Amino acid sequence: MTFIRHSLLFFKSNLKTLQRKLPVLPLLLLFPVILVSLMAVIAISIIQPDEDEPLRVGLVDLDKSQETEMVIELIESSSQTGNYIKMEALTEEQAREQINEQLSAYVSFPKGFTESLYNGDSVTLEVTGNAGRRTESYLVKELLDSLARHIRTSQANILTIDDYLKPLPIADDKRKDILVQQFKDFLIYTAGKDKLLSEEQITNQATSSPVHYYGLAAWFIIITIWLLAFYSFFSNDDGIRMQNRMRLYGVTVLQQLTAKITATCLITSVLGAISFYLYVSIMAIPLYSEDYIRIALLTLLYCLIYLGILAMLETIFTGHKIRLLMQSLLTLLVLLASGAIIPTLYFPLYMQHLLPYLFASEGFRWLQEIILNGRFYADYIPMTLMLLCTVMILIGTSVWKERAVK
């Protein structure tokens, strides 16, 4: 009961502090809105593509055999490489001239390709990528792997047939014609059986619906900045004497931090609910009553975890300036990791694997799923576990701070 009574006392004191400084409140509320508006304009201008152009991939035949001409003609005329990849046969000179400007990459069929194919040797294709289009080069690499798989399958088939034909009294020319025909038939069969390039549709909300995405991102960033602003607003740079006096009255650091987190979360929740209603109304996003509950729970979990980490930094760093600097750096890292500033789809793959372990990324991802993708459920377990860990660490750091003061 003492803990609750002291926490409520400091909670009321924080509200009175806010009431005394009401003239400063409009500036505190408008600053993140102006800041986020400028950031959104910059982000949209950078990320939004100007036009949709297909990837151009060249096919260079250095072997000049009937088999390679057939393979290149099949790939060039096939529509199974998707709507965003255009493959065309080129000479080696043309491919070298266009690689730095027009082509994303070009694939070369080396000399001796057909001979290696019929002798059972390893068949390799050479790919030359554009250094300025690394992301597109990975896509061409996937296409090359798929194409090589089809060729290896056809090679295994004709080698098996060749083993059965060698003991028979058939001329070498006739046997070669049979192998060529079998290679052609089986390659067409395998290429037509499934797609050369496995297509997986990945929806990038930042480009498919930029207004809705950046509207949600702006709301998320504003909420985070409000949390930092109000938490710093309620923080006092108390000296050691004042802390000792508080301890004599039975007041602990954890009680003060709890009151500060509660006041900040309450005020930000009210402002966040009003701003979210404006966002949904302006964007005309249809949401059910259950969706509002899910969004409120996700936002509350995010706010509590973020404020808990801010409180940890306050207990670790005693200086007001260094504490504010570390909390600002934390806020920047949180917003970057969430994907609100830069969509997580543009992050390197090794960073994307770490995102499910970050509370900001999880919170913003599920907000996208519910608001933008129309999900009817949300997974609260990861963020709940993160909140429990944050609470335990905060209790440990506050106890450590009490002993350090003594």
Legacy VTK file of the C-alpha trace (Angstrom):
# vtk DataFile Version 3.0
C-alpha trace
ASCII
DATASET POLYDATA
POINTS 406 float
0.000 0.000 0.000
2.873 2.368 0.753
4.237 1.841 -2.747
0.859 2.697 -4.324
0.318 5.698 -2.040
3.719 7.199 -2.821
3.320 6.497 -6.546
-0.062 8.260 -6.585
1.454 11.199 -4.720
4.151 11.680 -7.347
1.608 11.070 -10.088
-0.478 13.992 -8.833
2.664 16.095 -8.526
3.523 15.421 -12.180
0.040 16.443 -13.271
0.316 19.684 -11.283
3.686 20.358 -12.949
2.013 19.943 -16.316
-0.829 22.251 -15.261
1.606 24.977 -14.202
3.370 24.852 -17.583
0.318 24.816 -19.848
1.589 27.729 -22.013
4.501 25.544 -23.130
2.251 22.577 -23.942
1.208 23.639 -27.507
4.862 23.915 -28.535
5.530 20.498 -27.010
2.674 18.989 -29.028
3.327 20.719 -32.351
7.086 20.154 -32.512
6.920 16.411 -33.348
4.141 17.029 -35.884
6.261 19.550 -37.789
9.348 17.346 -37.527
7.532 14.256 -38.794
5.975 16.160 -41.683
9.410 17.189 -42.934
10.736 13.635 -42.520
7.781 12.165 -44.431
8.320 14.477 -47.393
11.998 13.496 -47.568
11.291 9.761 -47.195
8.593 9.673 -49.876
10.774 11.538 -52.356
13.624 9.064 -51.807
11.808 5.724 -51.618
8.872 6.169 -53.973
9.934 4.889 -57.422
9.548 7.170 -60.410
8.539 4.492 -62.882
8.206 0.735 -63.224
10.731 -0.605 -65.741
11.442 -4.303 -66.281
14.843 -5.727 -65.466
16.862 -6.318 -68.606
19.027 -9.435 -68.682
21.238 -10.329 -71.646
21.877 -13.844 -72.955
25.261 -14.322 -74.626
25.970 -17.489 -76.618
29.709 -18.166 -76.802
29.308 -21.841 -77.711
27.323 -21.212 -80.930
25.823 -24.708 -80.954
22.361 -25.919 -81.845
21.600 -26.741 -78.236
22.587 -23.337 -76.808
20.691 -21.507 -79.554
17.639 -23.557 -78.699
17.955 -22.859 -74.967
18.411 -19.110 -75.497
15.486 -18.977 -77.921
13.301 -20.842 -75.426
14.209 -18.511 -72.569
13.901 -15.360 -74.674
10.445 -16.245 -75.983
9.139 -17.640 -72.708
6.786 -15.532 -70.590
7.563 -17.534 -67.445
10.215 -15.176 -66.170
7.586 -12.759 -64.867
6.390 -9.357 -65.962
9.374 -7.496 -64.534
12.210 -9.316 -66.303
13.031 -8.923 -69.979
15.591 -11.368 -71.381
17.126 -10.914 -74.821
19.873 -12.518 -76.866
22.938 -10.303 -77.350
26.437 -10.613 -78.646
29.305 -10.376 -76.206
30.234 -6.916 -77.470
26.662 -5.638 -77.081
26.421 -7.055 -73.561
29.664 -5.381 -72.471
28.529 -2.040 -73.879
25.121 -2.147 -72.164
26.076 -3.671 -68.787
26.837 -0.346 -67.091
23.705 1.455 -68.270
20.833 -0.634 -69.620
21.400 -4.213 -68.416
21.086 -5.465 -64.858
23.252 -8.480 -65.754
24.012 -10.834 -68.600
24.369 -14.615 -68.629
27.027 -16.262 -70.808
26.947 -19.796 -72.180
30.706 -20.591 -72.304
32.559 -22.361 -75.089
32.421 -26.134 -74.804
29.018 -25.966 -73.121
27.454 -28.598 -75.406
30.478 -30.898 -75.248
30.423 -30.807 -71.452
26.699 -31.426 -71.563
27.005 -34.684 -73.513
30.162 -35.872 -71.746
28.549 -35.677 -68.321
30.857 -32.923 -67.101
29.707 -30.149 -64.791
27.850 -27.468 -66.771
28.410 -23.919 -65.548
26.948 -20.626 -66.646
28.718 -17.322 -66.177
26.860 -14.243 -64.982
28.188 -10.701 -65.130
26.321 -8.256 -62.925
25.929 -4.506 -62.874
27.867 -3.099 -59.907
25.354 -0.303 -59.516
22.349 -2.672 -59.263
23.241 -5.161 -56.562
19.650 -5.931 -55.551
18.685 -6.754 -59.126
21.763 -8.952 -59.443
20.467 -11.190 -56.653
17.257 -11.677 -58.600
19.234 -12.627 -61.707
21.228 -15.063 -59.551
17.994 -16.779 -58.522
16.934 -16.980 -62.159
20.313 -18.441 -63.110
20.084 -21.113 -60.404
16.627 -22.098 -61.616
17.795 -22.256 -65.230
20.817 -24.375 -64.272
18.532 -26.766 -62.420
16.478 -27.353 -65.567
19.615 -27.877 -67.664
21.051 -30.378 -65.156
17.774 -32.285 -65.190
17.840 -32.442 -68.991
21.512 -33.467 -68.899
20.795 -36.364 -66.558
17.995 -37.511 -68.836
20.044 -37.528 -72.056
23.017 -39.204 -70.348
20.737 -42.020 -69.240
19.404 -42.409 -72.772
22.945 -42.276 -74.132
23.984 -45.187 -71.903
21.192 -47.292 -73.399
21.970 -46.243 -76.967
25.724 -46.942 -76.938
25.413 -50.790 -76.956
22.952 -50.630 -79.866
24.121 -50.735 -83.503
23.360 -47.064 -84.204
25.622 -44.626 -86.032
27.138 -41.791 -83.974
25.389 -39.116 -86.031
22.039 -40.819 -85.589
22.659 -41.247 -81.855
23.579 -37.567 -81.515
20.390 -36.525 -83.339
18.355 -38.638 -80.942
20.097 -37.058 -77.948
19.528 -33.550 -79.317
15.837 -34.274 -79.828
15.541 -35.772 -76.354
17.333 -32.787 -74.861
14.972 -30.431 -76.663
11.831 -32.316 -75.664
12.817 -32.771 -72.045
14.014 -29.170 -71.619
10.724 -27.863 -73.024
8.850 -30.236 -70.722
10.738 -29.230 -67.594
10.610 -25.526 -68.457
6.872 -25.727 -69.091
6.216 -27.884 -66.042
6.835 -25.024 -63.642
8.118 -21.490 -63.777
11.745 -20.680 -64.446
11.536 -18.082 -61.718
9.485 -18.771 -58.623
7.425 -15.661 -58.060
6.527 -14.578 -54.562
4.462 -11.467 -54.177
5.836 -9.216 -51.457
3.660 -6.251 -50.708
5.620 -3.121 -49.949
3.168 -0.830 -48.232
5.585 2.087 -48.597
5.146 2.004 -52.384
1.777 0.265 -52.911
-0.104 2.603 -50.535
2.381 5.297 -49.492
-0.214 7.693 -48.100
-1.630 5.133 -45.652
1.788 3.751 -44.744
3.485 7.081 -44.085
0.394 8.333 -42.296
0.666 5.415 -39.876
4.435 5.875 -39.642
3.978 9.582 -38.869
1.482 8.764 -36.105
3.886 6.167 -34.670
6.806 8.606 -34.690
4.711 11.383 -33.119
3.618 9.027 -30.328
7.239 8.089 -29.638
8.422 11.694 -29.566
5.548 12.636 -27.255
6.585 9.840 -24.898
10.145 11.142 -24.794
9.035 14.754 -24.462
6.598 14.223 -21.588
8.941 11.851 -19.783
11.727 14.437 -19.962
9.205 17.106 -18.980
8.468 15.260 -15.722
12.129 14.540 -14.955
13.833 16.632 -12.313
17.568 16.905 -11.811
17.459 16.212 -8.061
20.694 16.327 -6.127
22.041 13.755 -3.725
20.644 15.650 -0.690
17.144 15.616 -2.102
17.428 11.908 -2.872
18.586 11.203 0.668
15.680 13.222 2.037
13.255 11.269 -0.142
14.709 8.025 1.129
14.232 9.142 4.738
10.514 9.502 4.026
10.426 5.987 2.597
10.283 7.066 -1.043
12.164 4.823 -3.481
13.447 5.479 -6.976
11.087 2.844 -8.374
8.051 4.690 -6.966
9.082 7.930 -8.642
9.767 6.173 -11.936
6.416 4.359 -11.766
4.566 7.640 -11.243
6.454 9.253 -14.105
5.769 6.345 -16.476
2.083 6.303 -15.519
1.618 10.032 -16.047
3.468 10.012 -19.360
1.584 6.967 -20.627
-1.801 8.398 -19.609
-1.311 11.794 -21.271
0.217 10.282 -24.418
-2.617 7.736 -24.643
-5.217 10.493 -24.687
-3.334 12.492 -27.300
-2.575 9.344 -29.286
-6.241 8.301 -29.349
-7.291 11.720 -30.653
-4.573 11.795 -33.310
-5.306 8.208 -34.371
-8.980 9.028 -34.803
-7.988 11.928 -37.046
-5.671 9.655 -39.038
-8.339 6.995 -39.589
-10.959 9.599 -40.489
-8.743 11.427 -42.983
-7.517 8.205 -44.630
-11.009 6.656 -44.572
-9.689 3.338 -43.236
-12.483 0.910 -42.235
-11.881 -0.589 -38.791
-14.042 -2.666 -36.484
-14.420 -2.140 -32.755
-12.215 -5.197 -32.096
-9.500 -3.616 -34.217
-9.417 -0.556 -31.983
-8.932 -2.819 -28.959
-6.059 -4.659 -30.647
-4.431 -1.400 -31.696
-4.799 0.014 -28.185
-3.196 -3.068 -26.606
-0.280 -3.065 -29.049
0.296 0.656 -28.560
0.110 0.311 -24.776
2.660 -2.519 -24.778
4.967 -0.493 -26.983
4.652 2.616 -24.794
5.304 0.729 -21.555
8.378 -1.050 -22.923
9.783 2.165 -24.367
9.160 4.125 -21.168
10.651 1.309 -19.107
13.877 1.529 -21.126
13.899 5.316 -20.693
13.564 4.783 -16.942
16.476 2.341 -16.999
18.659 4.918 -18.710
17.642 7.460 -16.084
18.775 5.169 -13.281
22.089 4.376 -14.981
23.095 7.888 -16.110
22.886 10.456 -13.341
23.832 13.541 -15.358
20.869 15.349 -16.904
22.587 16.150 -20.213
24.127 12.724 -20.752
20.827 11.102 -19.772
18.899 13.164 -22.289
21.487 12.380 -24.967
21.257 8.620 -24.377
17.463 8.736 -24.355
17.462 10.667 -27.629
19.828 8.159 -29.227
17.607 5.340 -27.987
14.582 7.023 -29.551
16.352 7.343 -32.885
17.393 3.675 -32.836
13.870 2.596 -31.880
12.304 4.519 -34.748
14.866 3.210 -37.237
14.382 -0.389 -36.100
10.592 -0.110 -36.234
10.523 0.669 -39.950
8.595 3.892 -39.477
11.382 5.983 -41.016
12.799 3.455 -43.504
10.665 0.387 -44.326
12.235 -2.819 -43.013
12.017 -4.328 -46.515
15.016 -2.159 -47.460
17.135 -3.446 -44.552
19.903 -6.038 -45.158
18.809 -9.641 -44.692
20.896 -10.183 -41.554
19.158 -7.202 -39.932
15.706 -8.414 -40.975
16.325 -11.684 -39.108
16.859 -9.699 -35.874
13.732 -7.538 -36.167
11.304 -10.031 -34.511
13.348 -9.676 -31.307
12.879 -5.881 -31.173
9.750 -4.496 -29.531
9.520 -1.482 -31.853
9.606 -3.621 -34.976
7.042 -6.054 -33.585
4.682 -3.293 -32.512
4.802 -1.366 -35.764
4.558 -4.570 -37.842
1.353 -5.678 -36.141
-0.102 -2.203 -36.425
0.506 -2.446 -40.182
-1.073 -5.892 -40.316
-4.254 -4.727 -38.583
-4.660 -1.265 -40.096
-3.257 -1.690 -43.599
-3.656 -5.425 -44.264
-6.945 -6.025 -42.450
-5.744 -8.698 -40.005
-8.274 -9.894 -37.444
-5.696 -11.062 -34.912
-2.399 -10.030 -33.344
0.329 -11.894 -31.493
0.782 -10.201 -28.121
3.039 -12.855 -26.593
6.430 -11.543 -27.842
5.801 -7.987 -26.687
4.327 -9.195 -23.389
7.481 -11.193 -22.703
9.582 -8.177 -23.649
7.555 -6.051 -21.218
8.091 -8.551 -18.387
11.831 -8.559 -19.072
11.850 -4.759 -19.090
10.022 -4.613 -15.759
12.413 -7.079 -14.140
15.484 -5.219 -15.406
13.989 -1.887 -14.315
13.382 -3.221 -10.803
16.951 -4.510 -10.672
18.478 -1.214 -11.840
16.328 0.816 -9.421
17.415 -1.375 -6.484
21.006 -0.990 -7.622
20.527 2.779 -7.768
19.179 2.828 -4.190
22.214 0.989 -2.911
24.557 3.182 -4.943
23.060 6.308 -3.377
23.554 4.882 0.088
LINES 1 407
406 0 1 2 3 4 5 6 7 8 9 10 11 12 13 14 15 16 17 18 19 20 21 22 23 24 25 26 27 28 29 30 31 32 33 34 35 36 37 38 39 40 41 42 43 44 45 46 47 48 49 50 51 52 53 54 55 56 57 58 59 60 61 62 63 64 65 66 67 68 69 70 71 72 73 74 75 76 77 78 79 80 81 82 83 84 85 86 87 88 89 90 91 92 93 94 95 96 97 98 99 100 101 102 103 104 105 106 107 108 109 110 111 112 113 114 115 116 117 118 119 120 121 122 123 124 125 126 127 128 129 130 131 132 133 134 135 136 137 138 139 140 141 142 143 144 145 146 147 148 149 150 151 152 153 154 155 156 157 158 159 160 161 162 163 164 165 166 167 168 169 170 171 172 173 174 175 176 177 178 179 180 181 182 183 184 185 186 187 188 189 190 191 192 193 194 195 196 197 198 199 200 201 202 203 204 205 206 207 208 209 210 211 212 213 214 215 216 217 218 219 220 221 222 223 224 225 226 227 228 229 230 231 232 233 234 235 236 237 238 239 240 241 242 243 244 245 246 247 248 249 250 251 252 253 254 255 256 257 258 259 260 261 262 263 264 265 266 267 268 269 270 271 272 273 274 275 276 277 278 279 280 281 282 283 284 285 286 287 288 289 290 291 292 293 294 295 296 297 298 299 300 301 302 303 304 305 306 307 308 309 310 311 312 313 314 315 316 317 318 319 320 321 322 323 324 325 326 327 328 329 330 331 332 333 334 335 336 337 338 339 340 341 342 343 344 345 346 347 348 349 350 351 352 353 354 355 356 357 358 359 360 361 362 363 364 365 366 367 368 369 370 371 372 373 374 375 376 377 378 379 380 381 382 383 384 385 386 387 388 389 390 391 392 393 394 395 396 397 398 399 400 401 402 403 404 405
